[in-house]
C-alpha cells in the first residue's frame, strides 16, 4: 500500500481552532479511493473486532452509514481532511459536561492518528473512528447508553426512533457536524439544570471534595458551640447552600446555620428538625464522587423520555413520592403520593388519564388476593366481614353474589380462586372516593385513600403498585379544567353511588423515577434509591464503559 507524507497537515488539524474551518489540505484522489477500499473491508468486521484496539459502539448504524455511501470516506476527500473534524473532536473532549466519558468516543486514538497517520490503513481507521464517535455520542446523549427495560423490566415508555446515520450524512454535507451534536442532548429544563449541578460537583471534586463531619458526643443543633461547626459551615458552603462570609463566633451553631441545615434536610428527604444527627451527618458525608454519580444516572433517565413533553400533564416521581401538575409546561401544584413497595414496584410508564370514578368499587387484585388475603381468610374467614368484602361468582365482579360461609377458604391457598372479592363504596373503601383510570393500564391507577395519615410517613413506598394521591379533589379539578363543577362533584360524592365520568380530554401522565433532580429554584434534591434502580443502572453503565 502506498505511503503518504501527510502527518504535518493532520497534526495541524488537531492543533488548529475553528477559525481555520475554511482551510483544507489536498489529498491525492487515488488515496481517497484506496481509503474506500480499506473501509469496505474494515467496516464489515469493526463492530465485533474493533479498530486498532478501540471498541466500536455504533454497530449497525456505522455499517449502514458506510454502505449507503458505497464506503466513500466521510471525513477525508480529494480536498483533504474536513476541518469541521476539529470542532467535533472538541465536543467529544468535553463529553463529561453531559455526564459521558470522553474515552468512549476514541478521543485519544483520533488525536494520535491525526498526528501520526502515514498510510492509507491509518487514514481509514481515522475516518471510521470519527464516524463511530459521532454516531455513538449522538445516540448516547440523545437516547441513553442503557435501554431502560434493562434497568426496570416494567418500563412502559416507548422510545422515539431517530436515524443517526442520516443525521451524520446531512451534517457532513452541510458542514454542521459539531452543531448537529449540540442539538442531541435532551431539551428539557430538568436535564439542563442537572448539567449545571454536575459542573458544580465536578468543580468540588477537582478541589479535593468536601470535609467529613466527624461524630461527636451529641448531635449538633442550634445554640451549641462545637469545634465541628466550622466544618459543617464549610460543607454547606461547598454545596452552594450558603455564602462564605465571616461570622462573629465560628464555633456557634447560630440561627442562620439552623435554617440552612433544615433546608439541607428538606432537599435530602430528611426530617427538617435542624438537628445534625446520624442521618443528616451521613447525608453530609456522602463523598462528592457519589453525588456526581447520582447526577449522571439521572441525566441518563432524562434521555429515555420523549423529547417533546405536552404543555399540560401530570408527572409522578416515584423516588420523590411526589405528583406534580404542569400547565403551559410549568409546575402549578405538587402533592405527595404513596407508591408500590419494593416487592410490588410501581412501573414507569407514559399514558393518559381518561376518566374518573367517584365512589368506586374495589375489586381485590390477584396479587393482593393470593399473597395477602387468602392466607388470612384461611385462618379467619370472619375477616371478610371486617373488611366489608363480598364474594362474586364472576371473575370481573359482575356475577351473582356468593355466600362466603359455604366456601372452604383453606383449599384456595393451593388452588386457583374462581371468584372475585369486591368492596362496596363507602367509609373504609381501599380506593377512597376517587379512582383515576389510565389508558391501557387496567391494573395500575391513581386513587384516593381512606388513611390520609399515611402521607406523613418518611417513606411512602407502601402500596401494592397503584398510586395513592394526597389531594385527589385537586387532581380531579386539574384534569377537568374549565369543566370542573365543584358543587356537582360534591353532590355526586355525597350520593355514595359509583359514577364513571369521562374526562373532556385525556390528560397525559408520566410515572417516572428520579432520585436526583433540580427544581425551578435551582435546588438540588436527593432521595434514596428505594427500588435499587440506581444501583442496577450504574452496574450497566460501568459494564458499558460509559461512567465518567
C-alpha positions as CSV (number, residue, x, y, z in Angstrom):
1,X,0.0,0.0,0.0
2,X,1.3,3.4,-0.9
3,X,2.8,5.5,2.0
4,X,1.6,9.1,2.5
5,X,3.6,12.1,3.6
6,X,0.7,13.7,5.4
7,X,1.3,13.9,9.1
8,X,2.0,17.6,9.0
9,X,-1.5,18.6,8.0
10,X,-3.1,16.1,10.3
11,X,-1.1,17.5,13.2
12,X,-2.3,20.9,12.2
13,X,-5.9,19.6,12.2
14,X,-5.6,18.7,15.9
15,X,-3.9,22.0,16.9
16,X,-5.9,24.4,14.9
17,X,-9.2,26.0,16.0
18,X,-12.5,26.5,14.2
19,X,-11.3,29.9,12.9
20,X,-9.4,27.9,10.2
21,X,-12.5,25.9,9.3
22,X,-12.4,27.1,5.7
23,X,-8.9,25.8,5.1
24,X,-8.3,22.2,3.8
25,X,-5.2,20.3,2.6
26,X,-5.1,18.3,-0.7
27,X,-5.1,14.6,-0.8
28,X,-4.3,12.6,-3.9
29,X,-7.7,11.3,-5.4
30,X,-6.1,7.9,-5.7
31,X,-5.6,7.9,-2.0
32,X,-9.3,8.5,-1.4
33,X,-10.1,5.5,-3.5
34,X,-7.7,3.3,-1.6
35,X,-9.2,4.5,1.7
36,X,-12.6,3.5,0.4
37,X,-11.2,0.0,-0.4
38,X,-9.9,-0.4,3.1
39,X,-13.2,0.8,4.6
40,X,-15.1,-1.7,2.6
41,X,-13.1,-4.5,4.4
42,X,-12.8,-3.0,7.9
43,X,-16.4,-1.8,8.3
44,X,-17.7,-5.3,7.9
45,X,-15.8,-6.6,11.0
46,X,-15.3,-3.4,13.0
47,X,-18.4,-3.8,15.3
48,X,-17.2,-7.2,16.5
49,X,-13.4,-6.9,16.1
50,X,-12.9,-3.2,16.9
51,X,-10.4,-1.0,15.2
52,X,-6.8,-1.0,16.4
53,X,-7.8,-1.8,20.0
54,X,-10.8,0.6,20.0
55,X,-14.3,-0.9,20.6
56,X,-16.9,0.2,18.1
57,X,-20.2,1.3,19.7
58,X,-22.5,2.3,16.9
59,X,-22.6,-1.2,15.2
60,X,-25.3,-1.5,12.6
61,X,-25.6,2.3,12.3
62,X,-22.0,2.6,11.3
63,X,-22.3,-0.2,8.7
64,X,-25.5,1.3,7.3
65,X,-23.8,4.7,7.1
66,X,-20.8,3.5,5.0
67,X,-22.9,1.1,2.9
68,X,-25.2,3.9,1.8
69,X,-22.3,6.0,0.6
70,X,-20.6,3.0,-1.1
71,X,-17.8,3.1,1.5
72,X,-16.5,6.5,0.5
73,X,-14.6,8.1,3.4
74,X,-16.8,10.6,5.3
75,X,-14.2,12.9,6.7
76,X,-11.5,12.8,4.0
77,X,-11.9,13.6,0.3
78,X,-9.8,14.9,-2.5
79,X,-9.6,18.3,-0.9
80,X,-8.2,16.8,2.3
81,X,-9.4,16.2,5.9
82,X,-12.6,18.2,6.7
83,X,-11.7,20.8,9.3
84,X,-15.1,20.5,10.9
85,X,-13.3,17.5,12.5
86,X,-11.6,19.9,14.8
87,X,-14.9,21.1,16.3
88,X,-16.3,17.6,16.5
89,X,-13.2,16.5,18.4
90,X,-13.6,19.4,20.8
91,X,-17.2,18.3,21.5
92,X,-16.0,14.8,22.2
93,X,-13.3,16.0,24.6
94,X,-16.0,17.8,26.6
95,X,-18.4,14.8,26.8
96,X,-18.0,14.9,30.6
97,X,-20.2,18.0,30.6
98,X,-23.1,15.7,29.5
99,X,-22.1,13.1,32.1
100,X,-20.4,11.0,29.4
101,X,-16.9,9.6,29.3
102,X,-14.7,11.1,26.5
103,X,-12.6,8.0,26.3
104,X,-15.6,6.1,25.0
105,X,-15.5,8.2,21.8
106,X,-11.9,7.4,20.8
107,X,-10.6,10.9,21.6
108,X,-7.0,9.8,22.3
109,X,-7.0,7.4,19.3
110,X,-8.3,10.0,17.0
111,X,-5.7,12.5,18.2
112,X,-2.9,10.0,17.8
113,X,-4.0,9.0,14.3
114,X,-4.4,12.7,13.3
115,X,-0.9,13.4,14.3
116,X,0.9,10.2,13.1
117,X,-1.2,8.6,10.3
118,X,1.1,7.9,7.4
119,X,-0.6,5.3,5.3
120,X,-4.0,4.5,3.9
121,X,-4.9,2.0,6.6
122,X,-4.4,4.6,9.3
123,X,-6.4,7.2,7.4
124,X,-9.2,4.7,7.0
125,X,-9.1,4.0,10.7
126,X,-9.2,7.7,11.4
127,X,-12.3,8.1,9.2
128,X,-14.1,5.1,10.8
129,X,-13.3,6.2,14.4
130,X,-14.6,9.7,13.7
131,X,-17.8,8.3,12.3
132,X,-18.3,5.9,15.2
133,X,-17.5,8.6,17.7
134,X,-20.2,10.9,16.1
135,X,-22.8,8.1,15.8
136,X,-22.3,6.7,19.3
137,X,-22.0,10.1,21.1
138,X,-25.1,11.3,19.3
139,X,-27.1,8.2,20.3
140,X,-25.7,8.1,23.9
141,X,-26.5,11.8,24.6
142,X,-29.9,11.7,22.8
143,X,-31.5,8.4,24.0
144,X,-29.1,7.0,26.6
145,X,-26.4,4.4,26.8
146,X,-28.6,1.8,28.5
147,X,-32.0,0.5,27.5
148,X,-34.4,1.4,30.3
149,X,-36.0,-2.0,30.3
150,X,-32.7,-3.5,31.3
151,X,-32.9,-1.4,34.5
152,X,-36.6,-1.6,35.1
153,X,-38.3,-4.6,33.5
154,X,-41.7,-2.9,34.0
155,X,-40.7,0.1,31.8
156,X,-43.5,1.1,29.5
157,X,-42.4,4.4,27.9
158,X,-41.8,3.9,24.1
159,X,-38.6,5.2,22.8
160,X,-38.6,7.6,19.8
161,X,-36.8,6.4,16.7
162,X,-34.0,8.5,15.1
163,X,-31.8,7.9,12.1
164,X,-28.3,8.7,13.3
165,X,-26.6,7.7,10.1
166,X,-28.8,10.0,8.1
167,X,-28.1,12.8,10.6
168,X,-24.4,12.3,10.1
169,X,-24.7,12.3,6.3
170,X,-26.6,15.5,6.4
171,X,-24.2,17.1,8.9
172,X,-21.2,16.3,6.7
173,X,-22.8,17.6,3.6
174,X,-23.8,20.8,5.2
175,X,-20.6,21.1,7.3
176,X,-22.6,21.2,10.5
177,X,-21.3,18.1,12.3
178,X,-20.4,19.9,15.6
179,X,-23.6,22.0,15.6
180,X,-25.6,18.8,15.0
181,X,-24.0,17.2,18.0
182,X,-25.0,20.2,20.0
183,X,-28.7,19.5,19.2
184,X,-28.6,16.0,20.6
185,X,-28.9,16.3,24.4
186,X,-32.4,16.4,25.8
187,X,-34.0,19.8,25.5
188,X,-35.7,19.6,28.9
189,X,-35.0,22.2,31.6
190,X,-34.7,19.4,34.2
191,X,-31.8,17.9,32.2
192,X,-30.1,21.3,31.7
193,X,-30.3,22.0,35.5
194,X,-28.7,18.7,36.3
195,X,-26.0,19.5,33.8
196,X,-25.3,22.7,35.8
197,X,-25.3,20.7,39.0
198,X,-22.8,18.3,37.5
199,X,-20.4,21.1,36.6
200,X,-20.6,22.4,40.2
201,X,-20.0,18.9,41.7
202,X,-17.1,18.3,39.3
203,X,-15.5,21.5,40.4
204,X,-15.8,20.5,44.1
205,X,-14.3,17.1,43.2
206,X,-11.3,18.7,41.4
207,X,-10.6,20.7,44.6
208,X,-10.4,17.5,46.6
209,X,-14.1,17.2,47.8
210,X,-15.7,18.5,50.9
211,X,-14.7,17.9,54.5
212,X,-16.0,14.9,56.5
213,X,-18.1,15.9,59.6
214,X,-16.9,13.6,62.5
215,X,-19.2,12.0,65.0
216,X,-19.4,13.9,68.3
217,X,-20.6,13.3,71.8
218,X,-24.0,14.6,70.9
219,X,-25.8,15.8,67.8
220,X,-25.3,19.4,66.6
221,X,-28.1,21.8,66.9
222,X,-28.9,25.5,67.3
223,X,-27.2,27.5,70.1
224,X,-24.5,24.9,70.6
225,X,-20.8,25.8,70.5
226,X,-18.7,23.0,69.0
227,X,-15.5,22.6,67.1
228,X,-17.4,20.7,64.3
229,X,-19.5,23.8,63.4
230,X,-16.8,25.4,61.1
231,X,-16.6,22.1,59.2
232,X,-20.4,22.0,58.9
233,X,-20.5,25.5,57.6
234,X,-17.7,24.8,55.1
235,X,-19.6,21.7,53.9
236,X,-22.7,23.7,53.3
237,X,-20.8,26.5,51.6
238,X,-19.2,24.0,49.2
239,X,-22.7,22.6,48.3
240,X,-23.8,26.1,47.4
241,X,-26.3,26.4,50.1
242,X,-24.9,29.4,52.0
243,X,-22.4,32.1,51.4
244,X,-18.8,32.0,52.6
245,X,-19.0,35.0,54.9
246,X,-17.3,35.9,58.3
247,X,-19.3,35.1,61.4
248,X,-18.9,36.5,64.9
249,X,-18.4,33.2,66.6
250,X,-17.1,30.4,64.3
251,X,-18.0,27.7,66.9
252,X,-21.6,28.8,67.4
253,X,-24.4,26.9,65.7
254,X,-26.4,30.1,65.1
255,X,-29.9,30.7,63.8
256,X,-28.8,31.2,60.2
257,X,-27.0,27.9,60.2
258,X,-30.1,26.2,61.7
259,X,-32.1,27.5,58.7
260,X,-29.6,26.1,56.2
261,X,-29.4,22.7,57.9
262,X,-33.2,22.4,57.9
263,X,-33.2,23.3,54.2
264,X,-30.5,20.7,53.5
265,X,-32.6,18.1,55.3
266,X,-35.7,19.0,53.2
267,X,-33.7,18.7,50.0
268,X,-32.5,15.2,51.1
269,X,-35.8,13.9,52.2
270,X,-34.9,14.0,55.9
271,X,-36.9,15.2,58.9
272,X,-36.3,19.0,58.8
273,X,-35.6,19.4,62.5
274,X,-32.3,21.3,62.3
275,X,-30.5,18.6,64.3
276,X,-27.4,17.2,62.7
277,X,-27.9,13.6,64.0
278,X,-26.6,10.4,62.4
279,X,-29.0,10.6,59.4
280,X,-28.1,14.1,58.5
281,X,-24.4,13.6,59.2
282,X,-24.4,10.5,56.9
283,X,-26.0,12.6,54.1
284,X,-23.5,15.4,54.6
285,X,-20.6,12.9,54.4
286,X,-21.6,11.2,51.2
287,X,-18.5,11.7,49.0
288,X,-18.8,14.2,46.2
289,X,-18.0,11.4,43.8
290,X,-21.2,9.6,44.7
291,X,-23.2,12.8,44.3
292,X,-21.6,13.1,40.8
293,X,-22.7,9.6,40.1
294,X,-26.3,10.3,41.2
295,X,-26.5,13.3,38.8
296,X,-25.0,11.3,35.9
297,X,-27.5,8.5,36.4
298,X,-30.5,10.8,36.5
299,X,-29.3,12.7,33.4
300,X,-29.4,9.3,31.7
301,X,-33.0,8.9,32.8
302,X,-33.9,12.2,31.1
303,X,-32.7,10.7,27.8
304,X,-35.2,8.0,28.0
305,X,-38.2,10.4,27.9
306,X,-39.9,11.9,24.8
307,X,-38.0,15.0,23.6
308,X,-41.3,16.9,23.4
309,X,-43.4,16.9,26.5
310,X,-47.1,18.1,26.4
311,X,-47.9,21.6,27.7
312,X,-50.4,20.1,30.2
313,X,-49.7,16.9,32.0
314,X,-49.2,15.2,35.4
315,X,-46.0,13.6,36.4
316,X,-45.3,11.2,39.4
317,X,-41.7,11.0,40.6
318,X,-41.8,7.7,42.5
319,X,-38.5,8.1,44.3
320,X,-39.6,11.6,45.4
321,X,-43.1,10.4,46.5
322,X,-44.5,13.4,44.6
323,X,-47.1,14.2,41.9
324,X,-46.6,17.4,40.0
325,X,-49.3,19.1,37.8
326,X,-48.0,21.0,34.8
327,X,-49.7,23.7,32.8
328,X,-48.1,25.5,29.9
329,X,-45.0,23.4,30.7
330,X,-44.7,24.8,34.2
331,X,-45.5,23.1,37.6
332,X,-48.6,24.6,39.2
333,X,-49.2,22.2,42.1
334,X,-47.4,19.4,43.9
335,X,-48.7,16.8,46.3
336,X,-47.4,13.7,48.0
337,X,-48.2,10.2,46.7
338,X,-47.9,6.7,48.0
339,X,-46.3,4.2,45.6
340,X,-45.7,0.4,45.4
341,X,-43.4,-1.1,48.0
342,X,-40.2,-2.7,46.8
343,X,-41.7,-6.2,46.3
344,X,-44.6,-4.6,44.2
345,X,-42.9,-1.8,42.4
346,X,-44.9,0.8,40.5
347,X,-43.9,0.6,36.8
348,X,-42.5,3.5,34.9
349,X,-44.9,4.4,32.1
350,X,-46.3,7.2,29.9
351,X,-50.0,7.0,29.3
352,X,-53.2,9.2,29.7
353,X,-55.7,9.6,32.4
354,X,-59.0,9.1,30.6
355,X,-61.7,9.0,33.2
356,X,-62.6,9.3,36.9
357,X,-64.8,7.0,39.0
358,X,-66.4,8.6,42.0
359,X,-67.3,6.3,44.9
360,X,-65.6,3.3,43.2
361,X,-65.9,-0.3,43.9
362,X,-62.6,-2.0,44.9
363,X,-62.0,-5.3,43.1
364,X,-59.2,-7.1,45.0
365,X,-56.3,-7.6,42.6
366,X,-54.9,-11.1,42.0
367,X,-51.6,-10.4,43.7
368,X,-53.2,-8.9,46.9
369,X,-55.7,-11.8,46.9
370,X,-53.2,-14.5,46.5
371,X,-50.4,-13.2,48.7
372,X,-52.2,-11.2,51.3
373,X,-55.9,-12.1,51.8
374,X,-56.3,-15.8,51.1
375,X,-53.8,-17.0,53.7
376,X,-55.5,-14.7,56.3
377,X,-59.0,-15.8,55.2
378,X,-58.0,-19.5,55.5
379,X,-57.2,-18.8,59.2
380,X,-60.0,-16.4,59.9
381,X,-63.0,-16.2,57.4
382,X,-64.6,-13.6,59.6
383,X,-62.0,-11.1,58.3
384,X,-64.2,-10.9,55.1
385,X,-66.9,-9.2,57.1
386,X,-64.5,-6.9,58.9
387,X,-63.1,-5.7,55.5
388,X,-66.6,-5.4,54.1
389,X,-65.7,-7.7,51.2
390,X,-68.3,-9.6,49.1
391,X,-67.7,-12.7,47.0
392,X,-69.0,-12.8,43.4
393,X,-69.1,-15.7,41.1
394,X,-67.8,-13.8,38.0
395,X,-64.1,-13.1,37.9
396,X,-64.9,-9.5,36.9
397,X,-67.1,-9.0,39.9
398,X,-70.3,-8.7,37.9
399,X,-71.8,-12.1,38.6
400,X,-74.1,-13.3,41.4
401,X,-73.1,-12.8,45.0
402,X,-71.9,-16.0,46.7
403,X,-72.4,-16.9,50.4
404,X,-68.8,-16.9,51.8
405,X,-69.8,-19.2,54.7
406,X,-70.2,-22.0,52.1
407,X,-66.7,-21.7,50.8
408,X,-63.8,-23.8,52.1
409,X,-61.2,-21.0,52.2
410,X,-58.3,-23.2,53.2
411,X,-58.5,-25.1,49.9
412,X,-57.8,-22.0,47.9
413,X,-54.4,-21.4,49.3
414,X,-53.1,-24.0,46.9
415,X,-55.7,-23.9,44.1
416,X,-57.0,-21.2,41.8
417,X,-59.6,-18.9,43.3
418,X,-62.6,-18.9,40.9
419,X,-64.3,-15.9,42.4
420,X,-63.9,-12.1,42.8
421,X,-63.8,-10.2,46.1
422,X,-65.4,-6.8,45.9
423,X,-65.6,-4.0,48.4
424,X,-68.5,-1.6,48.0
425,X,-68.2,2.2,48.1
426,X,-68.3,3.9,51.5
427,X,-66.1,4.6,54.5
428,X,-63.0,2.5,54.6
429,X,-63.1,1.6,50.9
430,X,-59.5,0.9,49.9
431,X,-59.7,3.3,47.0
432,X,-61.3,6.1,48.9
433,X,-63.7,8.2,46.9
434,X,-61.7,8.8,43.7
435,X,-60.3,6.4,41.2
436,X,-58.4,7.8,38.2
437,X,-58.3,5.4,35.2
438,X,-55.2,5.1,33.0
439,X,-55.5,4.2,29.3
440,X,-54.1,0.7,28.5
441,X,-53.1,0.2,32.2
442,X,-56.1,-1.5,33.9
443,X,-54.0,-2.9,36.7
444,X,-52.4,0.4,37.6
445,X,-54.3,3.5,38.5
446,X,-54.3,6.6,40.8
447,X,-56.7,6.8,43.6
448,X,-57.8,8.3,47.0
449,X,-57.2,6.5,50.3
450,X,-59.2,6.2,53.5
451,X,-56.0,6.5,55.5
452,X,-54.6,10.1,54.8
453,X,-52.4,9.9,57.9
454,X,-50.1,7.6,55.9
455,X,-48.8,10.6,53.9
456,X,-46.9,11.8,57.0
457,X,-44.6,8.8,56.9
458,X,-41.0,9.3,55.9
459,X,-41.1,6.5,53.3
460,X,-44.2,6.3,51.2
461,X,-43.5,3.0,49.3
462,X,-46.4,1.3,50.9
463,X,-48.9,0.2,48.2
464,X,-49.3,-2.9,46.0
465,X,-48.3,-0.9,42.9
466,X,-51.1,1.6,42.4
467,X,-50.6,5.3,43.4
468,X,-52.5,6.9,46.3
469,X,-52.9,10.6,45.9
470,X,-52.8,13.0,48.8
471,X,-55.2,15.6,47.3
472,X,-57.5,13.7,44.9
473,X,-60.0,16.5,44.6
474,X,-57.3,18.9,43.4
475,X,-56.1,16.4,40.9
476,X,-59.7,16.0,39.6
477,X,-60.1,19.8,39.3
478,X,-56.9,20.0,37.3
479,X,-58.0,17.1,35.0
480,X,-61.4,18.7,34.2
481,X,-60.0,22.2,33.9
482,X,-62.7,24.7,33.0
483,X,-65.3,21.9,33.0
484,X,-64.8,21.4,36.7
485,X,-68.0,21.9,38.7
486,X,-67.2,21.6,42.4
487,X,-70.9,21.6,43.6
488,X,-71.9,18.9,41.1
489,X,-69.0,16.7,42.0
490,X,-69.7,17.2,45.7
491,X,-73.3,16.1,45.2
492,X,-72.2,13.0,43.3
493,X,-69.8,12.1,46.1
494,X,-72.5,12.6,48.7
495,X,-74.8,10.2,46.9
496,X,-72.4,7.3,47.7
497,X,-73.2,5.7,44.4
498,X,-70.4,4.8,41.9
499,X,-70.3,7.1,38.9
500,X,-67.9,6.8,36.0
501,X,-67.1,10.2,34.3
502,X,-65.1,10.6,31.1
503,X,-62.6,13.4,31.0
504,X,-63.4,16.2,28.5
505,X,-60.0,15.4,27.1
506,X,-57.5,12.7,28.2
507,X,-54.6,14.2,30.1
508,X,-51.0,12.7,29.7
509,X,-49.4,11.3,32.8
510,X,-45.9,10.1,33.4
511,X,-44.8,7.7,36.1
512,X,-41.1,8.3,36.5
513,X,-38.2,7.5,38.8
514,X,-35.7,10.3,39.6
515,X,-33.5,10.0,42.7
516,X,-31.7,13.3,41.9
517,X,-33.3,16.4,40.4
518,X,-33.1,20.2,40.4
519,X,-36.2,22.2,40.8
520,X,-37.2,25.6,39.3
521,X,-35.4,27.3,42.1
522,X,-32.2,25.5,41.2
523,X,-32.3,23.5,44.4
524,X,-30.8,20.0,44.1
525,X,-33.0,17.3,45.6
526,X,-31.6,13.9,46.5
527,X,-33.6,10.8,47.5
528,X,-33.0,7.2,48.5
529,X,-32.9,4.6,45.7
530,X,-35.9,2.8,47.1
531,X,-36.2,0.3,44.2
532,X,-32.4,-0.2,43.7
533,X,-32.6,1.1,40.1
534,X,-29.6,3.5,40.6
535,X,-27.5,0.5,41.6
536,X,-28.6,-1.5,38.6
537,X,-28.1,1.4,36.2
538,X,-24.7,2.1,37.5
539,X,-23.7,-1.5,37.0
540,X,-24.9,-1.5,33.4
541,X,-23.1,1.8,32.6
542,X,-19.9,0.6,34.2
543,X,-20.1,-2.5,32.1
544,X,-20.6,-0.4,29.0
545,X,-17.6,1.7,29.9
546,X,-19.6,4.9,30.0
547,X,-19.3,6.3,33.5
548,X,-17.0,9.4,33.9
